[in-house]
């Protein structure tokens, strides 16, 4: 059966392959600091069900402790090397909730039932902001089962991206953020389309946009909130015309390989 991808909003996705579910960067709250969920209902209870969770880096919208606390005991946490040391509350939560932690660096492979998860580099600040030391890398992951699915986490473009990631069938790429401007270490719609052209998967799903927006900024450059998914699809059609782009709504799922 082809891999199935569900986008729950922001960078939170369920990847189901070979009957095994993995969850990426779970964020299950209406508000995070100055950010408010502006689109989509909160993910349902079923979104918390997974054999493993992939955490791309330590920023609180990707490593969110209150969301991890909702996972069932036994759910495996795959996190960047040094995460438990950099975020002591993660270590305490994992011990108390029965969530085993596996720390990885680029190139490491972890077996999750029928799947193999490989950590790959990302060009992004991996610290626990605002004051965390540079102990943990930012990562992406390639999930291999019947198909190979790349979850990029947060990253900018870098020269060796295609070589580091390797051949993939589906790419989950961040195309926006949670504010009007994206700085170094991020993909916007245009840079994500360039990455797509280099990676050359069969299918892509844009993520990390159109979910959270700073409180009080509703009228400031609102197109930066709504537009990245459509803009990515347009630019991908020009730069990577052989790739099928699936622009999902919150809570929608797709079997990208089934439509090729």
Rosetta silent file (secondary structure, phi, psi, omega in degrees, C-alpha in Angstrom):
SEQUENCE: XXXXXXXXXXXXXXXXXXXXXXXXXXXXXXXXXXXXXXXXXXXXXXXXXXXXXXXXXXXXXXXXXXXXXXXXXXXXXXXXXXXXXXXXXXXXXXXXXXXXXXXXXXXXXXXXXXXXXXXXXXXXXXXXXXXXXXXXXXXXXXXXXXXXXXXXXXXXXXXXXXXXXXXXXXXXXXXXXXXXXXXXXXXXXXXXXXXXXXXXXXXXXXXXXXXXXXXXXXXXXXXXXXXXXXXXXXXXXXXXXXXXXXXXXXXXXXXXXXXX
SCORE:     score description
SCORE:     0.000 S_00000001
   1 L     0.000  133.164 -179.556    0.000    0.000    0.000 S_00000001
   2 L   -61.538  154.211  177.868    1.434    3.447   -0.893 S_00000001
   3 L   -58.855  144.317  176.993    2.550    5.736    1.896 S_00000001
   4 E  -117.510  132.782 -179.155   -0.215    7.917    3.353 S_00000001
   5 E  -118.972  130.795  173.047    0.482   11.435    4.606 S_00000001
   6 E  -118.743  129.666  177.260   -1.823   13.476    6.851 S_00000001
   7 E  -103.033  120.270 -178.908   -1.081   17.132    7.526 S_00000001
   8 E   -96.940   -3.134 -176.913   -2.369   18.337   10.893 S_00000001
   9 E   115.076  154.127 -177.829   -0.991   21.878   10.521 S_00000001
  10 L    52.593 -128.537  179.915    2.369   23.627   10.963 S_00000001
  11 L  -102.397   15.754 -175.884    5.094   20.926   10.806 S_00000001
  12 E   -92.120  116.173 -179.680    2.905   18.187   12.295 S_00000001
  13 E  -136.930  151.026  166.485    2.285   15.264    9.947 S_00000001
  14 E  -105.290  127.747  173.901    1.472   11.585   10.211 S_00000001
  15 E  -110.559  119.433  178.161    3.404    9.348    7.822 S_00000001
  16 E  -116.190  121.698 -177.358    1.938    5.849    7.540 S_00000001
  17 E  -145.168  134.482  178.449    3.952    3.257    5.638 S_00000001
  18 L    57.145   30.940  179.323    3.914   -0.536    5.847 S_00000001
  19 L    77.480    9.820 -178.098    1.229   -0.313    8.521 S_00000001
  20 E  -116.266  135.172 -179.377    3.451    1.788   10.812 S_00000001
  21 E  -107.409  130.919  169.400    2.667    5.382   11.823 S_00000001
  22 E  -122.002  148.609 -175.241    5.256    8.024   12.632 S_00000001
  23 E  -119.669  137.441 -178.388    4.403   11.558   13.721 S_00000001
  24 E  -107.400  135.595  170.587    6.486   14.655   13.009 S_00000001
  25 L    35.913   63.035 -174.655    7.023   17.648   15.323 S_00000001
  26 L   -65.133  132.186  177.206    3.688   17.371   17.176 S_00000001
  27 L  -139.481  105.878 -169.241    2.048   20.668   18.100 S_00000001
  28 L  -118.881   41.167 -176.769   -1.442   20.244   19.544 S_00000001
  29 L  -127.932  156.125  176.957   -2.272   23.651   21.053 S_00000001
  30 L   -79.860  -27.445 -177.159   -4.372   26.666   20.099 S_00000001
  31 E  -140.915  139.000  175.829   -1.775   29.124   21.325 S_00000001
  32 E  -134.211  106.365 -177.724    2.005   29.043   21.699 S_00000001
  33 L    53.847 -118.784 -176.620    3.490   32.169   23.314 S_00000001
  34 L   -89.668    6.307 -177.204    2.590   35.027   20.924 S_00000001
  35 E  -102.589  141.444  177.507    1.257   32.676   18.231 S_00000001
  36 E  -125.264  138.998  176.685   -2.386   31.736   17.758 S_00000001
  37 E   -71.063  117.478 -175.280   -3.777   28.933   15.633 S_00000001
  38 L  -103.115  -15.796 -177.336   -5.663   30.723   12.905 S_00000001
  39 L  -138.420  142.572  174.845   -6.618   27.813   10.642 S_00000001
  40 L    78.992  143.579  174.638   -7.851   24.289   11.161 S_00000001
  41 L   -71.073  160.723  173.338   -9.257   22.584   14.227 S_00000001
  42 L   -59.316  143.184  179.034   -6.885   21.131   16.769 S_00000001
  43 L   -56.095  141.162 -179.515   -5.733   17.676   15.673 S_00000001
  44 L   -72.880  173.926 -178.324   -8.035   14.923   16.989 S_00000001
  45 H   -57.434  -34.509 -178.003   -6.985   12.263   19.470 S_00000001
  46 H   -61.613  -23.692  179.633   -6.135    9.895   16.609 S_00000001
  47 H   -67.796  -19.798 -177.513   -3.298   12.242   15.579 S_00000001
  48 H   -82.869   -7.898 -174.380   -1.442   11.344   18.776 S_00000001
  49 L   -87.202  118.249  179.481   -1.235    7.655   17.841 S_00000001
  50 L  -162.621  154.358  173.844    2.153    6.665   16.445 S_00000001
  51 L   -77.286  -30.640 -179.298    4.912    4.151   16.982 S_00000001
  52 E  -149.280  153.428  175.178    7.501    6.931   16.928 S_00000001
  53 E  -116.789  132.510  177.593    7.726   10.704   16.918 S_00000001
  54 E  -102.562  118.382  177.947   10.364   12.509   14.860 S_00000001
  55 L  -106.000  121.723 -172.998   11.547   15.793   16.388 S_00000001
  56 L   -81.118  -36.517  179.428   13.504   17.908   13.929 S_00000001
  57 L  -164.356  179.577 -166.120   15.010   20.475   16.314 S_00000001
  58 L   -92.479   -1.312  176.801   14.598   22.056   19.719 S_00000001
  59 L   -58.493  146.070 -168.790   12.561   25.189   18.927 S_00000001
  60 L   -69.441  -15.668  174.746    9.384   25.128   20.999 S_00000001
  61 L   -87.058    1.622  176.939    7.068   24.952   17.972 S_00000001
  62 L  -122.124  -40.938  170.080    8.793   21.693   16.981 S_00000001
  63 L  -106.273   89.647 -174.467    9.805   20.221   20.347 S_00000001
  64 L  -110.198  109.905 -170.168    6.647   21.078   22.292 S_00000001
  65 H   -64.135  -41.489 -178.870    6.620   19.408   25.686 S_00000001
  66 H   -64.751  -31.864  176.838    2.898   19.741   26.425 S_00000001
  67 H   -73.836  -39.904  176.805    2.077   18.072   23.114 S_00000001
  68 H   -62.376  -31.261 -179.405    4.565   15.250   23.734 S_00000001
  69 L   -66.119  -16.240 -179.731    2.884   14.702   27.112 S_00000001
  70 L   -85.634   -7.772 -177.694   -0.303   13.682   25.265 S_00000001
  71 L   -73.904  154.128  178.414    1.370   10.699   23.594 S_00000001
  72 L   -71.827  144.380  174.955    0.675    7.155   24.733 S_00000001
  73 L   -54.144  140.204 -177.909    3.302    5.486   26.940 S_00000001
  74 L    97.086  -14.035  176.617    5.748    3.530   24.821 S_00000001
  75 L   -65.831  128.228 -176.477    5.782    6.008   21.968 S_00000001
  76 E   -84.744  133.016  177.386    9.401    6.351   20.900 S_00000001
  77 E  -102.639  118.884  175.908   10.889    9.848   20.655 S_00000001
  78 E  -105.118  115.162 -168.764   13.599   10.255   18.014 S_00000001
  79 E  -133.422  160.936  176.834   15.341   13.546   18.722 S_00000001
  80 E   -61.824  147.444  177.975   18.572   15.367   17.831 S_00000001
  81 L   -54.961  133.048  179.919   21.666   14.370   19.752 S_00000001
  82 L    91.161   -2.302 -175.679   21.962   16.393   22.958 S_00000001
  83 H   -62.619  -43.529 -177.043   18.256   17.186   23.220 S_00000001
  84 H   -66.479  -31.926  177.237   17.779   15.598   26.630 S_00000001
  85 H   -74.491  -40.373 -177.757   20.755   17.508   28.017 S_00000001
  86 H   -72.875  -29.605 -177.684   19.698   20.813   26.455 S_00000001
  87 L  -125.015   82.675 -177.592   16.062   20.475   27.555 S_00000001
  88 H   -55.209  -30.873  178.902   16.039   18.826   31.013 S_00000001
  89 H   -64.458  -27.405  175.879   12.235   18.975   31.069 S_00000001
  90 H   -65.890  -44.126  179.276   12.222   16.615   28.084 S_00000001
  91 H   -61.746  -43.159 -179.956   14.219   14.050   30.054 S_00000001
  92 H   -66.869  -42.504  179.252   11.867   14.343   33.021 S_00000001
  93 H   -61.453  -47.112 -177.331    8.768   14.135   30.822 S_00000001
  94 H   -61.627  -41.552  179.676   10.039   11.083   28.964 S_00000001
  95 H   -66.460  -42.786 -177.277   10.885    9.256   32.181 S_00000001
  96 H   -73.086  -33.080 -175.638    7.560   10.078   33.818 S_00000001
  97 H   -96.605   -2.677  179.458    5.379    9.373   30.779 S_00000001
  98 L    71.476   42.690 -179.521    7.178    6.245   29.595 S_00000001
  99 L  -112.160   99.603 -178.570    8.418    7.734   26.320 S_00000001
 100 L   -65.054  137.674 -177.985   11.779    6.166   25.366 S_00000001
 101 E  -105.019  133.323  169.592   14.238    8.630   23.813 S_00000001
 102 E  -120.715  119.395  179.215   16.622    7.842   20.953 S_00000001
 103 E   -95.894  138.187 -175.212   19.100   10.620   20.130 S_00000001
 104 E  -135.169  157.129  171.167   20.498   10.767   16.597 S_00000001
 105 L  -123.020  166.293 -179.449   22.938   12.704   14.450 S_00000001
 106 L   -53.550  133.057 -179.101   23.013   12.965   10.640 S_00000001
 107 L    98.728  -19.624  178.779   23.583    9.549    9.087 S_00000001
 108 L   -69.665  144.620  176.366   22.175    7.553   12.012 S_00000001
 109 E  -121.332  139.429 -179.827   19.494    4.990   11.211 S_00000001
 110 E  -128.840  130.138  176.086   16.797    3.768   13.605 S_00000001
 111 E   -87.327  130.343  174.694   14.473    0.843   12.972 S_00000001
 112 E  -123.048   94.663 -176.253   10.832    1.459   13.888 S_00000001
 113 L    54.342 -114.740 -177.188    9.025   -1.841   13.365 S_00000001
 114 L   -86.542   -0.501 -175.048    8.927   -2.285    9.572 S_00000001
 115 E  -108.018  157.518  169.169   10.460    1.124    8.843 S_00000001
 116 E  -119.684  126.182  179.219   13.956    2.563    8.851 S_00000001
 117 E  -107.483  122.865  179.098   14.314    6.210    9.872 S_00000001
 118 E  -113.472  128.613  176.732   17.509    7.962    8.779 S_00000001
 119 E   -80.984  137.170  179.658   18.530   11.347   10.160 S_00000001
 120 E  -130.440  158.064 -176.988   19.808   13.871    7.603 S_00000001
 121 E   -67.750  157.520  170.313   21.259   17.376    8.009 S_00000001
 122 L  -137.536  146.818  178.422   19.244   20.587    8.005 S_00000001
 123 E   -96.003   86.421 -174.023   20.498   24.161    7.641 S_00000001
 124 L  -161.196  154.715  176.944   18.780   25.715   10.657 S_00000001
 125 L   -74.392  114.400 -174.312   19.533   26.908   14.183 S_00000001
 126 L   -92.289    4.148 -175.868   18.936   23.823   16.319 S_00000001
 127 L   -69.435  161.860  168.259   19.205   25.447   19.766 S_00000001
 128 L   -84.448  101.246 -175.980   16.494   25.657   22.390 S_00000001
 129 L   -76.644  155.481    8.285   15.779   29.366   22.068 S_00000001
 130 L   -91.429   -9.306 -168.887   16.175   31.983   23.349 S_00000001
 131 L  -121.644    2.566 -173.823   19.203   31.029   25.438 S_00000001
 132 L   -65.956  146.804  177.233   20.080   27.436   24.640 S_00000001
 133 L   -76.769  163.595  178.955   23.666   26.493   23.774 S_00000001
 134 L   -79.406   77.138 -179.933   24.650   25.016   20.406 S_00000001
 135 L  -108.120  -23.185 -170.935   24.523   21.389   21.522 S_00000001
 136 L  -124.347  134.265  176.228   22.002   19.857   19.126 S_00000001
 137 L   -77.444  154.592  164.975   21.835   19.857   15.331 S_00000001
 138 L   -82.081  142.862 -173.198   18.688   20.586   13.387 S_00000001
 139 E  -131.244  157.242  158.156   17.676   17.508   11.418 S_00000001
 140 E  -113.279  175.468 -179.922   15.463   16.201    8.684 S_00000001
 141 E  -140.732  143.961  170.346   14.436   12.560    8.401 S_00000001
 142 E  -112.847  119.687 -179.347   13.960   10.026    5.620 S_00000001
 143 E  -100.932  117.233 -174.926   11.376    7.362    6.491 S_00000001
 144 E  -115.209  125.316  173.196   11.845    4.217    4.401 S_00000001
 145 L  -144.032 -116.535  171.947    9.350    1.395    4.083 S_00000001
 146 L   -68.288  -29.042  175.174    7.468    0.578    0.905 S_00000001
 147 L  -132.631  173.564  179.433    8.371    4.140   -0.138 S_00000001
 148 E  -115.341  120.886 -176.928   10.861    6.783    1.015 S_00000001
 149 E  -117.755  126.809  179.915    9.426    9.942    2.575 S_00000001
 150 E  -101.269  119.794  171.166   11.558   12.984    3.410 S_00000001
 151 E  -105.039  115.613 -170.565   10.447   15.229    6.258 S_00000001
 152 L   -83.431  -13.182 -174.718   12.616   18.341    6.076 S_00000001
 153 L    64.951 -128.887  170.458   11.753   19.865    9.470 S_00000001
 154 L  -115.224  131.103  179.997   12.978   23.472    9.257 S_00000001
 155 L  -161.054  155.217  165.543   15.838   24.118    6.874 S_00000001
 156 E   -97.322  176.134  173.440   17.325   26.500    4.387 S_00000001
 157 L   -70.656  142.755  170.904   18.763   25.469    1.062 S_00000001
 158 L  -145.626  152.355 -167.641   22.240   23.994    1.161 S_00000001
 159 L   -58.507  -35.662 -174.386   24.463   22.719   -1.623 S_00000001
 160 L   -95.638   14.662 -174.594   24.593   19.077   -0.548 S_00000001
 161 H   -54.204  -52.903 -176.043   20.873   18.710    0.220 S_00000001
 162 H   -62.351  -38.877  179.302   20.075   16.262   -2.583 S_00000001
 163 H   -68.300  -41.735 -178.514   23.170   14.157   -1.844 S_00000001
 164 H   -68.605  -40.233 -178.247   22.515   14.062    1.904 S_00000001
 165 H   -76.049  -41.748 -178.362   18.830   13.207    1.543 S_00000001
 166 L    80.515 -175.657 -178.166   19.280   10.761   -1.343 S_00000001
 167 L   -65.443  132.749  177.054   16.518    9.406   -3.592 S_00000001
 168 L  -137.575  157.610  178.820   13.020    9.876   -2.164 S_00000001
 169 L   -95.397  -35.166 -176.855    9.487    9.299   -3.387 S_00000001
 170 E  -133.862  138.246  178.027    7.680   11.944   -1.319 S_00000001
 171 E  -123.463  126.460  173.408    8.991   15.225    0.142 S_00000001
 172 E  -102.330  106.816 -169.713    7.308   17.137    2.982 S_00000001
 173 E  -116.350  133.789  173.503    8.775   20.619    2.653 S_00000001
 174 E   -71.284  135.324 -177.221    8.303   23.744    4.799 S_00000001
 175 L  -125.505   -1.944 -178.927    7.177   26.644    2.626 S_00000001
 176 L  -152.839 -144.133 -178.432    6.340   29.387    5.136 S_00000001
 177 L  -166.617 -138.822 -178.499    6.442   30.120    8.822 S_00000001
 178 L  -135.728   30.099  176.624    4.551   31.996   11.506 S_00000001
 179 L  -163.972  171.016 -175.108    5.311   35.613   10.682 S_00000001
 180 L   -66.333  -21.105 -175.490    5.587   38.020    7.758 S_00000001
 181 L  -127.640  142.326  175.452    9.323   37.493    7.246 S_00000001
 182 L  -116.013  128.295 -179.099   11.522   34.413    7.024 S_00000001
 183 L   -96.774 -160.011 -179.950   15.200   34.757    7.745 S_00000001
 184 L   -59.518  143.692  177.139   18.248   32.594    7.203 S_00000001
 185 L    86.201   19.348  177.489   17.720   28.878    7.682 S_00000001
 186 L  -132.799  155.711  168.515   14.194   28.685    6.277 S_00000001
 187 L  -102.509  126.057  165.549   12.551   27.715    3.020 S_00000001
 188 L   -94.090 -174.255 -175.455    9.960   30.049    1.587 S_00000001
 189 H   -60.025  -40.918 -178.463    7.818   28.970   -1.359 S_00000001
 190 H   -69.133  -45.307  179.618   10.472   29.866   -3.936 S_00000001
 191 H   -68.575  -33.271  176.471   13.393   28.222   -2.137 S_00000001
 192 H   -65.489  -36.985  176.445   11.261   25.168   -1.411 S_00000001
 193 H   -65.748  -36.713  175.086   10.548   24.850   -5.143 S_00000001
 194 H   -64.061  -43.245  177.082   14.294   24.998   -5.796 S_00000001
 195 H   -60.735  -40.946  179.737   14.829   22.263   -3.225 S_00000001
 196 H   -61.166  -41.368  179.019   12.114   20.211   -4.896 S_00000001
 197 H   -62.591  -36.300  179.812   13.849   20.504   -8.255 S_00000001
 198 H   -74.832  -37.775 -176.497   17.084   19.222   -6.711 S_00000001
 199 H   -76.981  -35.977  176.372   15.450   16.372   -4.772 S_00000001
 200 L    54.421   51.221  172.129   13.209   15.234   -7.675 S_00000001
 201 L   -76.120  177.534  174.377   10.701   13.091   -5.746 S_00000001
 202 L   -79.286  -31.164 -174.028    7.526   11.849   -7.389 S_00000001
 203 E  -146.626  157.551  179.965    5.308   13.902   -5.082 S_00000001
 204 E  -142.266  150.298  174.424    5.502   16.724   -2.556 S_00000001
 205 E  -128.037  119.498  175.562    3.345   18.136    0.245 S_00000001
 206 E   -76.098  136.806  179.688    3.911   21.738    1.430 S_00000001
 207 E  -136.597 -177.025  176.746    3.820   22.144    5.229 S_00000001
 208 L    58.311   54.541  173.802    4.785   24.680    7.902 S_00000001
 209 L  -164.550  161.177  168.746    2.536   27.539    6.773 S_00000001
 210 L    61.379   27.909  178.830   -0.981   28.866    7.227 S_00000001
 211 L  -122.560  -57.805 -178.117   -1.539   27.554   10.763 S_00000001
 212 E  -110.757  144.426 -178.248   -0.099   29.905   13.408 S_00000001
 213 E  -146.882  141.683 -177.257    0.144   33.685   13.196 S_00000001
 214 E   -59.451  136.807  176.981    1.285   36.291   15.733 S_00000001
 215 L   -62.288  134.562  179.870   -1.482   37.772   17.841 S_00000001
 216 L    87.842   -0.566 -178.365   -2.274   41.321   16.792 S_00000001
 217 L  -112.023   22.567 -175.916   -0.819   40.917   13.296 S_00000001
 218 L   -57.683  -32.715 -175.040   -4.001   39.828   11.526 S_00000001
 219 L  -100.617    3.622 -177.234   -3.929   42.803    9.164 S_00000001
 220 L   -97.928  110.784  178.319   -0.165   42.910    8.557 S_00000001
 221 L    47.890   53.170 -175.531    0.814   41.289    5.259 S_00000001
 222 L   -62.091  -23.287  178.878   -1.928   38.621    5.599 S_00000001
 223 H   -63.223  -24.789  178.053   -0.986   37.126    2.222 S_00000001
 224 H   -67.225  -21.936  177.475    2.219   35.881    3.877 S_00000001
 225 H   -84.321  -45.196 -171.562   -0.025   33.659    6.016 S_00000001
 226 H   -88.022  -29.052 -164.088   -2.418   32.366    3.360 S_00000001
 227 L   -86.851  -22.790 -168.557   -0.393   32.278    0.148 S_00000001
 228 H   -56.284  -37.416 -179.368    2.719   30.072    0.555 S_00000001
 229 H   -62.511  -48.295  178.455    1.042   26.758   -0.362 S_00000001
 230 H   -65.949  -39.555  179.855   -0.403   28.052   -3.615 S_00000001
 231 H   -64.330  -40.387  176.541    2.780   29.968   -4.403 S_00000001
 232 H   -61.426  -44.538 -179.422    4.851   26.827   -3.863 S_00000001
 233 H   -60.873  -41.019  179.452    2.579   24.846   -6.185 S_00000001
 234 H   -65.326  -45.271 -177.166    2.936   27.492   -8.920 S_00000001
 235 H   -72.524  -33.392  176.717    6.715   27.701   -8.642 S_00000001
 236 H   -65.949  -35.177  178.198    7.102   23.947   -8.403 S_00000001
 237 H   -61.723  -28.723  179.364    5.135   23.561  -11.644 S_00000001
 238 H   -86.976  -42.200 -174.003    7.801   25.669  -13.341 S_00000001
 239 H   -88.788  -27.909 -177.317   10.952   24.366  -11.649 S_00000001
 240 L  -138.450   64.952 -170.801    9.967   20.724  -11.074 S_00000001
 241 L   -64.626  -18.687 -179.733    7.154   19.976  -13.539 S_00000001
 242 L   -84.415   -6.900 -178.528    7.395   16.187  -13.134 S_00000001
 243 L   -93.570  130.184  175.405    6.624   16.385   -9.406 S_00000001
 244 E   -85.776  122.341  179.878    2.988   16.183   -8.307 S_00000001
 245 E   -99.287  127.115  177.654    2.273   18.721   -5.551 S_00000001
 246 L  -108.449  107.083  178.340   -0.525   17.895   -3.096 S_00000001
 247 L   -92.045  105.928 -174.141   -1.712   21.011   -1.286 S_00000001
 248 L   -93.607  150.606  165.812   -3.587   19.666    1.732 S_00000001
 249 L   -85.984  168.241 -179.906   -5.990   21.330    4.090 S_00000001
 250 L   -63.308  127.480 -179.365   -5.590   20.832    7.829 S_00000001
 251 L    86.047   -1.985  178.850   -6.486   17.264    8.710 S_00000001
 252 L   -84.917  153.399  180.000   -6.506   16.113    5.085 S_00000001
 253 E  -131.895  159.114 -177.786   -4.587   13.042    3.949 S_00000001
 254 E  -149.758  148.755  168.511   -3.255   11.773    0.663 S_00000001
 255 L  -106.165   90.559 -170.714   -1.553    8.728   -0.770 S_00000001
 256 H   -57.213  -39.644 -178.094    0.881   10.514   -3.063 S_00000001
 257 H   -70.266  -22.863 -177.112    2.123    7.391   -4.851 S_00000001
 258 H   -73.254  -15.508 -175.132   -1.408    6.207   -5.600 S_00000001
 259 H  -103.968    3.846 -176.765   -2.086    9.179   -7.887 S_00000001
 260 L   -79.581    0.000    0.000    1.004    8.913  -10.073 S_00000001
